[in-house]
């Protein structure tokens, strides 16, 4: 049976940090059919990896019902974490391969729970290579930082 791509919610994400750690933000674009929604959020003291995770979490929290979803990220950390590493982390009680606590466990747990009701296709793209939505998400994330640092 052929998949109907018009029924897929596309979520494009990017996170940014001014210093790492430092002030950060994320940008997310949700697209369904021909409708789009942009969201962004600022955090005064965070890391780039947390912002990459929050971009996905912010997008998934926006969904009101179980959906077919395609998440497009330029973060290897998010992509590999959710598609490869997370099941091992859970089996090891949230310890990584060095037997140390997994960083950002709170956000990984949130993402894991939020992803459950959906059918998600994860797509990694190379960042800053001219992908239009990725560039827009990057601008949204940096704009959230700039607007909030001005005071």
N, CA, C and O atoms as a GROMACS GRO file, in nm:
protein
  604
    1UNK      N    1   0.083  -0.118   0.000
    1UNK     CA    2   0.000   0.000   0.000
    1UNK      C    3   0.088   0.125   0.000
    1UNK      O    4   0.184   0.134   0.076
    2UNK      N    5   0.055   0.220  -0.086
    2UNK     CA    6   0.134   0.342  -0.098
    2UNK      C    7   0.104   0.437   0.018
    2UNK      O    8  -0.012   0.457   0.056
    3UNK      N    9   0.208   0.495   0.073
    3UNK     CA   10   0.191   0.589   0.184
    3UNK      C   11   0.144   0.723   0.129
    3UNK      O   12   0.195   0.771   0.027
    4UNK      N   13   0.049   0.784   0.196
    4UNK     CA   14  -0.002   0.915   0.158
    4UNK      C   15   0.076   1.021   0.235
    4UNK      O   16   0.045   1.048   0.351
    5UNK      N   17   0.176   1.082   0.170
    5UNK     CA   18   0.260   1.181   0.238
    5UNK      C   19   0.182   1.305   0.282
    5UNK      O   20   0.229   1.378   0.370
    6UNK      N   21   0.066   1.330   0.224
    6UNK     CA   22  -0.012   1.447   0.266
    6UNK      C   23  -0.067   1.429   0.407
    6UNK      O   24  -0.111   1.525   0.470
    7UNK      N   25  -0.066   1.305   0.458
    7UNK     CA   26  -0.117   1.277   0.592
    7UNK      C   27  -0.007   1.278   0.697
    7UNK      O   28  -0.032   1.249   0.814
    8UNK      N   29   0.114   1.311   0.656
    8UNK     CA   30   0.228   1.313   0.748
    8UNK      C   31   0.248   1.453   0.805
    8UNK      O   32   0.247   1.552   0.732
    9UNK      N   33   0.266   1.460   0.936
    9UNK     CA   34   0.305   1.586   0.999
    9UNK      C   35   0.457   1.592   0.992
    9UNK      O   36   0.528   1.505   1.043
   10UNK      N   37   0.507   1.697   0.927
   10UNK     CA   38   0.652   1.717   0.922
   10UNK      C   39   0.691   1.813   1.033
   10UNK      O   40   0.628   1.917   1.052
   11UNK      N   41   0.795   1.775   1.106
   11UNK     CA   42   0.846   1.861   1.213
   11UNK      C   43   0.995   1.884   1.185
   11UNK      O   44   1.076   1.790   1.187
   12UNK      N   45   1.030   2.009   1.160
   12UNK     CA   46   1.168   2.048   1.136
   12UNK      C   47   1.218   2.117   1.262
   12UNK      O   48   1.147   2.198   1.320
   13UNK      N   49   1.340   2.085   1.305
   13UNK     CA   50   1.387   2.134   1.434
   13UNK      C   51   1.532   2.180   1.429
   13UNK      O   52   1.612   2.132   1.348
   14UNK      N   53   1.564   2.275   1.518
   14UNK     CA   54   1.702   2.314   1.539
   14UNK      C   55   1.714   2.384   1.674
   14UNK      O   56   1.622   2.452   1.718
   15UNK      N   57   1.827   2.366   1.737
   15UNK     CA   58   1.857   2.432   1.863
   15UNK      C   59   1.982   2.516   1.849
   15UNK      O   60   2.065   2.491   1.761
   16UNK      N   61   1.995   2.615   1.934
   16UNK     CA   62   2.113   2.701   1.931
   16UNK      C   63   2.147   2.744   2.074
   16UNK      O   64   2.061   2.748   2.162
   17UNK      N   65   2.273   2.777   2.093
   17UNK     CA   66   2.320   2.822   2.223
   17UNK      C   67   2.425   2.931   2.200
   17UNK      O   68   2.507   2.920   2.109
   18UNK      N   69   2.422   3.035   2.282
   18UNK     CA   70   2.523   3.139   2.277
   18UNK      C   71   2.620   3.110   2.392
   18UNK      O   72   2.601   3.157   2.505
   19UNK      N   73   2.722   3.033   2.361
   19UNK     CA   74   2.806   2.973   2.463
   19UNK      C   75   2.748   2.836   2.491
   19UNK      O   76   2.629   2.813   2.466
   20UNK      N   77   2.826   2.746   2.542
   20UNK     CA   78   2.775   2.611   2.567
   20UNK      C   79   2.839   2.557   2.695
   20UNK      O   80   2.945   2.494   2.687
   21UNK      N   81   2.781   2.579   2.813
   21UNK     CA   82   2.645   2.629   2.834
   21UNK      C   83   2.635   2.781   2.821
   21UNK      O   84   2.735   2.853   2.820
   22UNK      N   85   2.510   2.824   2.811
   22UNK     CA   86   2.480   2.966   2.799
   22UNK      C   87   2.335   2.985   2.763
   22UNK      O   88   2.256   2.890   2.770
   23UNK      N   89   2.297   3.107   2.724
   23UNK     CA   90   2.160   3.132   2.681
   23UNK      C   91   2.132   3.052   2.554
   23UNK      O   92   2.217   3.044   2.465
   24UNK      N   93   2.014   2.993   2.547
   24UNK     CA   94   1.982   2.910   2.431
   24UNK      C   95   1.838   2.923   2.387
   24UNK      O   96   1.755   2.982   2.456
   25UNK      N   97   1.812   2.867   2.271
   25UNK     CA   98   1.677   2.868   2.219
   25UNK      C   99   1.662   2.757   2.117
   25UNK      O  100   1.759   2.694   2.074
   26UNK      N  101   1.537   2.734   2.081
   26UNK     CA  102   1.512   2.638   1.975
   26UNK      C  103   1.408   2.694   1.879
   26UNK      O  104   1.329   2.783   1.914
   27UNK      N  105   1.410   2.641   1.759
   27UNK     CA  106   1.310   2.674   1.658
   27UNK      C  107   1.253   2.547   1.601
   27UNK      O  108   1.326   2.452   1.573
   28UNK      N  109   1.122   2.544   1.582
   28UNK     CA  110   1.052   2.427   1.530
   28UNK      C  111   0.948   2.473   1.430
   28UNK      O  112   0.875   2.570   1.453
   29UNK      N  113   0.941   2.403   1.319
   29UNK     CA  114   0.836   2.426   1.220
   29UNK      C  115   0.756   2.298   1.208
   29UNK      O  116   0.812   2.190   1.186
   30UNK      N  117   0.625   2.309   1.223
   30UNK     CA  118   0.535   2.197   1.201
   30UNK      C  119   0.460   2.223   1.071
   30UNK      O  120   0.412   2.334   1.047
   31UNK      N  121   0.451   2.120   0.987
   31UNK     CA  122   0.378   2.134   0.861
   31UNK      C  123   0.286   2.014   0.845
   31UNK      O  124   0.327   1.898   0.857
   32UNK      N  125   0.160   2.045   0.817
   32UNK     CA  126   0.063   1.940   0.786
   32UNK      C  127  -0.021   1.991   0.671
   32UNK      O  128  -0.079   2.100   0.678
   33UNK      N  129  -0.028   1.911   0.565
   33UNK     CA  130  -0.098   1.953   0.445
   33UNK      C  131  -0.032   2.082   0.397
   33UNK      O  132   0.087   2.080   0.365
   34UNK      N  133  -0.102   2.191   0.392
   34UNK     CA  134  -0.040   2.317   0.347
   34UNK      C  135  -0.030   2.418   0.461
   34UNK      O  136   0.002   2.535   0.438
   35UNK      N  137  -0.057   2.373   0.583
   35UNK     CA  138  -0.052   2.462   0.699
   35UNK      C  139   0.084   2.448   0.769
   35UNK      O  140   0.142   2.340   0.776
   36UNK      N  141   0.131   2.562   0.819
   36UNK     CA  142   0.257   2.561   0.895
   36UNK      C  143   0.239   2.637   1.025
   36UNK      O  144   0.161   2.731   1.035
   37UNK      N  145   0.314   2.593   1.124
   37UNK     CA  146   0.318   2.661   1.252
   37UNK      C  147   0.464   2.668   1.296
   37UNK      O  148   0.535   2.568   1.292
   38UNK      N  149   0.508   2.785   1.338
   38UNK     CA  150   0.644   2.803   1.390
   38UNK      C  151   0.635   2.821   1.540
   38UNK      O  152   0.549   2.893   1.591
   39UNK      N  153   0.725   2.754   1.612
   39UNK     CA  154   0.735   2.777   1.756
   39UNK      C  155   0.882   2.793   1.792
   39UNK      O  156   0.971   2.737   1.727
   40UNK      N  157   0.906   2.870   1.895
   40UNK     CA  158   1.042   2.886   1.946
   40UNK      C  159   1.032   2.919   2.094
   40UNK      O  160   0.928   2.964   2.143
   41UNK      N  161   1.141   2.896   2.162
   41UNK     CA  162   1.142   2.921   2.306
   41UNK      C  163   1.286   2.953   2.348
   41UNK      O  164   1.382   2.906   2.287
   42UNK      N  165   1.297   3.032   2.452
   42UNK     CA  166   1.426   3.077   2.506
   42UNK      C  167   1.450   3.015   2.643
   42UNK      O  168   1.357   2.998   2.722
   43UNK      N  169   1.575   2.982   2.670
   43UNK     CA  170   1.617   2.931   2.801
   43UNK      C  171   1.743   3.007   2.842
   43UNK      O  172   1.838   3.013   2.764
   44UNK      N  173   1.745   3.065   2.962
   44UNK     CA  174   1.857   3.152   3.000
   44UNK      C  175   1.990   3.079   3.023
   44UNK      O  176   2.096   3.139   3.002
   45UNK      N  177   1.987   2.953   3.064
   45UNK     CA  178   2.113   2.883   3.090
   45UNK      C  179   2.094   2.736   3.053
   45UNK      O  180   2.027   2.661   3.124
   46UNK      N  181   2.154   2.697   2.942
   46UNK     CA  182   2.130   2.564   2.888
   46UNK      C  183   2.248   2.520   2.803
   46UNK      O  184   2.353   2.585   2.801
   47UNK      N  185   2.231   2.410   2.732
   47UNK     CA  186   2.333   2.362   2.639
   47UNK      C  187   2.272   2.341   2.502
   47UNK      O  188   2.150   2.335   2.486
   48UNK      N  189   2.358   2.331   2.403
   48UNK     CA  190   2.310   2.310   2.266
   48UNK      C  191   2.233   2.178   2.255
   48UNK      O  192   2.128   2.173   2.191
   49UNK      N  193   2.284   2.072   2.316
   49UNK     CA  194   2.214   1.943   2.307
   49UNK      C  195   2.076   1.949   2.370
   49UNK      O  196   1.982   1.888   2.319
   50UNK      N  197   2.063   2.021   2.481
   50UNK     CA  198   1.930   2.034   2.542
   50UNK      C  199   1.835   2.109   2.449
   50UNK      O  200   1.716   2.077   2.442
   51UNK      N  201   1.887   2.209   2.380
   51UNK     CA  202   1.802   2.285   2.288
   51UNK      C  203   1.760   2.201   2.167
   51UNK      O  204   1.648   2.213   2.118
   52UNK      N  205   1.851   2.116   2.120
   52UNK     CA  206   1.815   2.026   2.010
   52UNK      C  207   1.702   1.932   2.053
   52UNK      O  208   1.609   1.908   1.977
   53UNK      N  209   1.711   1.880   2.174
   53UNK     CA  210   1.606   1.792   2.227
   53UNK      C  211   1.476   1.868   2.249
   53UNK      O  212   1.368   1.818   2.218
   54UNK      N  213   1.485   1.989   2.303
   54UNK     CA  214   1.364   2.068   2.330
   54UNK      C  215   1.292   2.107   2.202
   54UNK      O  216   1.170   2.121   2.202
   55UNK      N  217   1.365   2.124   2.094
   55UNK     CA  218   1.300   2.156   1.966
   55UNK      C  219   1.207   2.043   1.924
   55UNK      O  220   1.096   2.068   1.878
   56UNK      N  221   1.252   1.918   1.940
   56UNK     CA  222   1.168   1.802   1.906
   56UNK      C  223   1.053   1.791   2.005
   56UNK      O  224   0.938   1.770   1.966
   57UNK      N  225   1.084   1.804   2.134
   57UNK     CA  226   0.981   1.795   2.238
   57UNK      C  227   0.873   1.901   2.214
   57UNK      O  228   0.754   1.871   2.222
   58UNK      N  229   0.915   2.022   2.186
   58UNK     CA  230   0.819   2.130   2.159
   58UNK      C  231   0.727   2.097   2.042
   58UNK      O  232   0.607   2.124   2.048
   59UNK      N  233   0.783   2.038   1.938
   59UNK     CA  234   0.701   1.999   1.824
   59UNK      C  235   0.603   1.889   1.858
   59UNK      O  236   0.485   1.898   1.824
   60UNK      N  237   0.650   1.785   1.926
   60UNK     CA  238   0.562   1.673   1.961
   60UNK      C  239   0.454   1.715   2.061
   60UNK      O  240   0.342   1.665   2.054
   61UNK      N  241   0.487   1.805   2.152
   61UNK     CA  242   0.387   1.851   2.249
   61UNK      C  243   0.274   1.930   2.182
   61UNK      O  244   0.166   1.944   2.239
   62UNK      N  245   0.298   1.980   2.064
   62UNK     CA  246   0.198   2.057   1.991
   62UNK      C  247   0.091   1.966   1.929
   62UNK      O  248  -0.022   2.010   1.906
   63UNK      N  249   0.127   1.840   1.902
   63UNK     CA  250   0.033   1.748   1.837
   63UNK      C  251  -0.080   1.712   1.932
   63UNK      O  252  -0.059   1.685   2.050
   64UNK      N  253  -0.200   1.712   1.878
   64UNK     CA  254  -0.319   1.688   1.961
   64UNK      C  255  -0.370   1.544   1.953
   64UNK      O  256  -0.454   1.504   2.033
   65UNK      N  257  -0.320   1.465   1.857
   65UNK     CA  258  -0.365   1.326   1.842
   65UNK      C  259  -0.251   1.243   1.785
   65UNK      O  260  -0.157   1.297   1.726
   66UNK      N  261  -0.258   1.111   1.802
   66UNK     CA  262  -0.155   1.025   1.741
   66UNK      C  263  -0.148   1.049   1.591
   66UNK      O  264  -0.250   1.057   1.522
   67UNK      N  265  -0.026   1.062   1.541
   67UNK     CA  266  -0.006   1.101   1.402
   67UNK      C  267   0.110   1.025   1.339
   67UNK      O  268   0.194   0.967   1.408
   68UNK      N  269   0.112   1.028   1.206
   68UNK     CA  270   0.230   0.987   1.131
   68UNK      C  271   0.318   1.111   1.124
   68UNK      O  272   0.272   1.217   1.080
   69UNK      N  273   0.442   1.099   1.166
   69UNK     CA  274   0.529   1.216   1.181
   69UNK      C  275   0.664   1.189   1.115
   69UNK      O  276   0.718   1.079   1.124
   70UNK      N  277   0.716   1.291   1.050
   70UNK     CA  278   0.854   1.288   1.001
   70UNK      C  279   0.927   1.401   1.072
   70UNK      O  280   0.891   1.518   1.057
   71UNK      N  281   1.029   1.366   1.150
   71UNK     CA  282   1.108   1.466   1.222
   71UNK      C  283   1.242   1.480   1.152
   71UNK      O  284   1.315   1.382   1.133
   72UNK      N  285   1.273   1.604   1.115
   72UNK     CA  286   1.396   1.633   1.042
   72UNK      C  287   1.487   1.714   1.134
   72UNK      O  288   1.453   1.824   1.176
   73UNK      N  289   1.604   1.657   1.165
   73UNK     CA  290   1.698   1.721   1.256
   73UNK      C  291   1.839   1.720   1.196
   73UNK      O  292   1.874   1.631   1.119
   74UNK      N  293   1.917   1.819   1.234
   74UNK     CA  294   2.059   1.818   1.195
   74UNK      C  295   2.147   1.774   1.311
   74UNK      O  296   2.270   1.780   1.303
   75UNK      N  297   2.084   1.729   1.418
   75UNK     CA  298   2.158   1.687   1.537
   75UNK      C  299   2.181   1.535   1.536
   75UNK      O  300   2.086   1.457   1.549
   76UNK      N  301   2.307   1.496   1.521
   76UNK     CA  302   2.341   1.354   1.534
   76UNK      C  303   2.308   1.303   1.674
   76UNK      O  304   2.268   1.188   1.691
   77UNK      N  305   2.326   1.388   1.773
   77UNK     CA  306   2.297   1.353   1.912
   77UNK      C  307   2.151   1.311   1.926
   77UNK      O  308   2.123   1.206   1.984
   78UNK      N  309   2.060   1.391   1.874
   78UNK     CA  310   1.917   1.357   1.882
   78UNK      C  311   1.887   1.235   1.795
   78UNK      O  312   1.821   1.141   1.839
   79UNK      N  313   1.934   1.237   1.672
   79UNK     CA  314   1.903   1.129   1.578
   79UNK      C  315   1.953   0.993   1.628
   79UNK      O  316   1.876   0.897   1.635
   80UNK      N  317   2.081   0.986   1.664
   80UNK     CA  318   2.136   0.858   1.711
   80UNK      C  319   2.081   0.822   1.849
   80UNK      O  320   2.058   0.704   1.878
   81UNK      N  321   2.060   0.923   1.932
   81UNK     CA  322   2.007   0.898   2.066
   81UNK      C  323   1.873   0.828   2.061
   81UNK      O  324   1.850   0.731   2.132
   82UNK      N  325   1.783   0.879   1.978
   82UNK     CA  326   1.647   0.824   1.976
   82UNK      C  327   1.636   0.700   1.888
   82UNK      O  328   1.549   0.616   1.913
   83UNK      N  329   1.719   0.686   1.786
   83UNK     CA  330   1.706   0.571   1.696
   83UNK      C  331   1.799   0.455   1.732
   83UNK      O  332   1.774   0.342   1.691
   84UNK      N  333   1.904   0.481   1.808
   84UNK     CA  334   2.003   0.377   1.835
   84UNK      C  335   2.032   0.356   1.984
   84UNK      O  336   2.029   0.242   2.031
   85UNK      N  337   2.058   0.462   2.057
   85UNK     CA  338   2.110   0.450   2.192
   85UNK      C  339   2.005   0.432   2.300
   85UNK      O  340   2.032   0.366   2.401
   86UNK      N  341   1.886   0.489   2.283
   86UNK     CA  342   1.791   0.500   2.394
   86UNK      C  343   1.749   0.365   2.452
   86UNK      O  344   1.736   0.352   2.573
   87UNK      N  345   1.727   0.265   2.368
   87UNK     CA  346   1.684   0.135   2.421
   87UNK      C  347   1.791   0.072   2.510
   87UNK      O  348   1.759   0.008   2.610
   88UNK      N  349   1.916   0.090   2.474
   88UNK     CA  350   2.026   0.040   2.556
   88UNK      C  351   2.033   0.118   2.687
   88UNK      O  352   2.054   0.060   2.794
   89UNK      N  353   2.017   0.250   2.678
   89UNK     CA  354   2.018   0.332   2.801
   89UNK      C  355   1.910   0.284   2.898
   89UNK      O  356   1.935   0.270   3.018
   90UNK      N  357   1.792   0.258   2.846
   90UNK     CA  358   1.681   0.214   2.931
   90UNK      C  359   1.714   0.078   2.994
   90UNK      O  360   1.692   0.057   3.113
   91UNK      N  361   1.766  -0.014   2.913
   91UNK     CA  362   1.804  -0.147   2.965
   91UNK      C  363   1.910  -0.136   3.075
   91UNK      O  364   1.910  -0.213   3.170
   92UNK      N  365   1.999  -0.039   3.061
   92UNK     CA  366   2.108  -0.020   3.159
   92UNK      C  367   2.069   0.078   3.270
   92UNK      O  368   2.155   0.129   3.341
   93UNK      N  369   1.939   0.104   3.284
   93UNK     CA  370   1.891   0.197   3.386
   93UNK      C  371   1.954   0.336   3.370
   93UNK      O  372   2.001   0.396   3.466
   94UNK      N  373   1.954   0.384   3.246
   94UNK     CA  374   2.001   0.518   3.210
   94UNK      C  375   2.150   0.541   3.238
   94UNK      O  376   2.193   0.649   3.278
   95UNK      N  377   2.227   0.434   3.214
   95UNK     CA  378   2.373   0.448   3.217
   95UNK      C  379   2.423   0.434   3.074
   95UNK      O  380   2.371   0.354   2.996
   96UNK      N  381   2.525   0.514   3.040
   96UNK     CA  382   2.580   0.506   2.904
   96UNK      C  383   2.684   0.394   2.895
   96UNK      O  384   2.701   0.317   2.989
   97UNK      N  385   2.751   0.384   2.782
   97UNK     CA  386   2.847   0.276   2.761
   97UNK      C  387   2.965   0.281   2.857
   97UNK      O  388   3.033   0.180   2.878
   98UNK      N  389   2.991   0.398   2.916
   98UNK     CA  390   3.098   0.412   3.016
   98UNK      C  391   3.046   0.392   3.158
   98UNK      O  392   3.116   0.418   3.255
   99UNK      N  393   2.921   0.346   3.168
   99UNK     CA  394   2.855   0.322   3.296
   99UNK      C  395   2.836   0.450   3.378
   99UNK      O  396   2.833   0.448   3.502
  100UNK      N  397   2.824   0.561   3.307
  100UNK     CA  398   2.795   0.690   3.369
  100UNK      C  399   2.651   0.730   3.338
  100UNK      O  400   2.596   0.686   3.237
  101UNK      N  401   2.590   0.812   3.424
  101UNK     CA  402   2.452   0.855   3.397
  101UNK      C  403   2.441   0.927   3.262
  101UNK      O  404   2.526   1.009   3.226
  102UNK      N  405   2.336   0.894   3.187
  102UNK     CA  406   2.311   0.957   3.058
  102UNK      C  407   2.281   1.105   3.081
  102UNK      O  408   2.199   1.141   3.165
  103UNK      N  409   2.350   1.190   3.006
  103UNK     CA  410   2.325   1.334   3.014
  103UNK      C  411   2.187   1.365   2.958
  103UNK      O  412   2.142   1.301   2.863
  104UNK      N  413   2.121   1.461   3.016
  104UNK     CA  414   1.990   1.507   2.971
  104UNK      C  415   1.881   1.400   2.982
  104UNK      O  416   1.787   1.398   2.903
  105UNK      N  417   1.896   1.313   3.078
  105UNK     CA  418   1.801   1.204   3.096
  105UNK      C  419   1.657   1.255   3.105
  105UNK      O  420   1.566   1.195   3.050
  106UNK      N  421   1.637   1.367   3.175
  106UNK     CA  422   1.502   1.422   3.190
  106UNK      C  423   1.437   1.448   3.054
  106UNK      O  424   1.319   1.420   3.035
  107UNK      N  425   1.515   1.502   2.962
  107UNK     CA  426   1.459   1.533   2.829
  107UNK      C  427   1.445   1.408   2.744
  107UNK      O  428   1.348   1.395   2.668
  108UNK      N  429   1.539   1.314   2.756
  108UNK     CA  430   1.527   1.188   2.682
  108UNK      C  431   1.402   1.113   2.726
  108UNK      O  432   1.330   1.056   2.643
  109UNK      N  433   1.375   1.112   2.857
  109UNK     CA  434   1.255   1.044   2.906
  109UNK      C  435   1.128   1.112   2.853
  109UNK      O  436   1.033   1.045   2.813
  110UNK      N  437   1.128   1.245   2.852
  110UNK     CA  438   1.013   1.319   2.798
  110UNK      C  439   0.993   1.286   2.650
  110UNK      O  440   0.881   1.259   2.607
  111UNK      N  441   1.101   1.288   2.574
  111UNK     CA  442   1.093   1.259   2.431
  111UNK      C  443   1.044   1.117   2.407
  111UNK      O  444   0.960   1.094   2.320
  112UNK      N  445   1.095   1.023   2.483
  112UNK     CA  446   1.055   0.883   2.469
  112UNK      C  447   0.905   0.867   2.491
  112UNK      O  448   0.837   0.800   2.413
  113UNK      N  449   0.854   0.927   2.597
  113UNK     CA  450   0.710   0.918   2.628
  113UNK      C  451   0.627   0.989   2.521
  113UNK      O  452   0.525   0.936   2.477
  114UNK      N  453   0.671   1.109   2.479
  114UNK     CA  454   0.596   1.184   2.378
  114UNK      C  455   0.592   1.113   2.243
  114UNK      O  456   0.496   1.128   2.168
  115UNK      N  457   0.695   1.035   2.213
  115UNK     CA  458   0.701   0.969   2.082
  115UNK      C  459   0.612   0.845   2.075
  115UNK      O  460   0.576   0.801   1.966
  116UNK      N  461   0.577   0.788   2.191
  116UNK     CA  462   0.503   0.661   2.195
  116UNK      C  463   0.376   0.658   2.110
  116UNK      O  464   0.358   0.562   2.035
  117UNK      N  465   0.286   0.758   2.119
  117UNK     CA  466   0.159   0.744   2.045
  117UNK      C  467   0.171   0.765   1.893
  117UNK      O  468   0.074   0.744   1.820
  118UNK      N  469   0.288   0.805   1.847
  118UNK     CA  470   0.303   0.841   1.707
  118UNK      C  471   0.383   0.738   1.628
  118UNK      O  472   0.460   0.660   1.686
  119UNK      N  473   0.364   0.737   1.498
  119UNK     CA  474   0.452   0.662   1.407
  119UNK      C  475   0.552   0.764   1.356
  119UNK      O  476   0.516   0.853   1.278
  120UNK      N  477   0.676   0.753   1.399
  120UNK     CA  478   0.775   0.856   1.366
  120UNK      C  479   0.882   0.802   1.273
  120UNK      O  480   0.939   0.696   1.295
  121UNK      N  481   0.906   0.880   1.169
  121UNK     CA  482   1.020   0.857   1.079
  121UNK      C  483   1.121   0.965   1.114
  121UNK      O  484   1.092   1.085   1.102
  122UNK      N  485   1.239   0.924   1.155
  122UNK     CA  486   1.345   1.018   1.191
  122UNK      C  487   1.436   1.038   1.071
  122UNK      O  488   1.479   0.942   1.008
  123UNK      N  489   1.465   1.164   1.041
  123UNK     CA  490   1.552   1.195   0.928
  123UNK      C  491   1.662   1.291   0.972
  123UNK      O  492   1.634   1.397   1.027
  124UNK      N  493   1.786   1.250   0.948
  124UNK     CA  494   1.899   1.338   0.978
  124UNK      C  495   1.942   1.408   0.850
  124UNK      O  496   1.950   1.346   0.744
  125UNK      N  497   1.969   1.537   0.862
  125UNK     CA  498   2.024   1.613   0.749
  125UNK      C  499   2.147   1.687   0.798
  125UNK      O  500   2.161   1.715   0.917
  126UNK      N  501   2.235   1.717   0.707
  126UNK     CA  502   2.353   1.795   0.742
  126UNK      C  503   2.311   1.940   0.763
  126UNK      O  504   2.245   1.999   0.678
  127UNK      N  505   2.350   1.997   0.876
  127UNK     CA  506   2.312   2.134   0.909
  127UNK      C  507   2.390   2.237   0.829
  127UNK      O  508   2.500   2.210   0.782
  128UNK      N  509   2.331   2.353   0.814
  128UNK     CA  510   2.395   2.468   0.748
  128UNK      C  511   2.439   2.434   0.605
  128UNK      O  512   2.543   2.479   0.558
  129UNK      N  513   2.356   2.354   0.538
  129UNK     CA  514   2.383   2.315   0.400
  129UNK      C  515   2.274   2.368   0.307
  129UNK      O  516   2.259   2.320   0.195
  130UNK      N  517   2.199   2.466   0.354
  130UNK     CA  518   2.098   2.528   0.269
  130UNK      C  519   1.962   2.462   0.270
  130UNK      O  520   1.877   2.495   0.187
  131UNK      N  521   1.939   2.368   0.362
  131UNK     CA  522   1.805   2.307   0.374
  131UNK      C  523   1.711   2.418   0.423
  131UNK      O  524   1.731   2.470   0.533
  132UNK      N  525   1.609   2.456   0.344
  132UNK     CA  526   1.529   2.576   0.377
  132UNK      C  527   1.467   2.574   0.516
  132UNK      O  528   1.476   2.673   0.589
  133UNK      N  529   1.404   2.464   0.554
  133UNK     CA  530   1.339   2.460   0.685
  133UNK      C  531   1.441   2.457   0.798
  133UNK      O  532   1.418   2.517   0.904
  134UNK      N  533   1.552   2.388   0.778
  134UNK     CA  534   1.657   2.386   0.879
  134UNK      C  535   1.713   2.526   0.902
  134UNK      O  536   1.738   2.566   1.015
  135UNK      N  537   1.732   2.600   0.794
  135UNK     CA  538   1.783   2.737   0.806
  135UNK      C  539   1.681   2.825   0.879
  135UNK      O  540   1.719   2.908   0.962
  136UNK      N  541   1.552   2.807   0.849
  136UNK     CA  542   1.448   2.883   0.919
  136UNK      C  543   1.445   2.850   1.067
  136UNK      O  544   1.432   2.940   1.151
  137UNK      N  545   1.458   2.722   1.101
  137UNK     CA  546   1.460   2.682   1.242
  137UNK      C  547   1.579   2.742   1.314
  137UNK      O  548   1.567   2.787   1.428
  138UNK      N  549   1.694   2.743   1.249
  138UNK     CA  550   1.815   2.803   1.306
  138UNK      C  551   1.791   2.951   1.335
  138UNK      O  552   1.828   3.001   1.441
  139UNK      N  553   1.727   3.021   1.240
  139UNK     CA  554   1.697   3.164   1.260
  139UNK      C  555   1.600   3.184   1.376
  139UNK      O  556   1.617   3.275   1.456
  140UNK      N  557   1.497   3.098   1.384
  140UNK     CA  558   1.401   3.108   1.494
  140UNK      C  559   1.470   3.090   1.629
  140UNK      O  560   1.443   3.163   1.724
  141UNK      N  561   1.560   2.991   1.637
  141UNK     CA  562   1.631   2.963   1.762
  141UNK      C  563   1.719   3.082   1.801
  141UNK      O  564   1.719   3.124   1.917
  142UNK      N  565   1.794   3.135   1.706
  142UNK     CA  566   1.884   3.248   1.734
  142UNK      C  567   1.806   3.376   1.765
  142UNK      O  568   1.848   3.458   1.846
  143UNK      N  569   1.691   3.392   1.699
  143UNK     CA  570   1.605   3.508   1.726
  143UNK      C  571   1.551   3.502   1.868
  143UNK      O  572   1.544   3.605   1.936
  144UNK      N  573   1.512   3.384   1.914
  144UNK     CA  574   1.463   3.369   2.052
  144UNK      C  575   1.571   3.412   2.152
  144UNK      O  576   1.541   3.475   2.253
  145UNK      N  577   1.695   3.376   2.123
  145UNK     CA  578   1.807   3.415   2.211
  145UNK      C  579   1.826   3.566   2.207
  145UNK      O  580   1.831   3.632   2.312
  146UNK      N  581   1.836   3.623   2.086
  146UNK     CA  582   1.858   3.768   2.072
  146UNK      C  583   1.750   3.850   2.141
  146UNK      O  584   1.781   3.943   2.215
  147UNK      N  585   1.624   3.816   2.116
  147UNK     CA  586   1.512   3.894   2.173
  147UNK      C  587   1.512   3.891   2.324
  147UNK      O  588   1.477   3.990   2.387
  148UNK      N  589   1.551   3.779   2.382
  148UNK     CA  590   1.548   3.767   2.528
  148UNK      C  591   1.673   3.821   2.595
  148UNK      O  592   1.669   3.857   2.713
  149UNK      N  593   1.782   3.828   2.524
  149UNK     CA  594   1.905   3.881   2.583
  149UNK      C  595   1.906   4.034   2.582
  149UNK      O  596   1.980   4.096   2.658
  150UNK      N  597   1.824   4.093   2.497
  150UNK     CA  598   1.812   4.239   2.494
  150UNK      C  599   1.749   4.292   2.623
  150UNK      O  600   1.773   4.405   2.666
  151UNK      N  601   1.666   4.206   2.683
  151UNK     CA  602   1.602   4.244   2.808
  151UNK      C  603   1.475   4.314   2.784
  151UNK      O  604   1.407   4.353   2.878
   0.00000   0.00000   0.00000
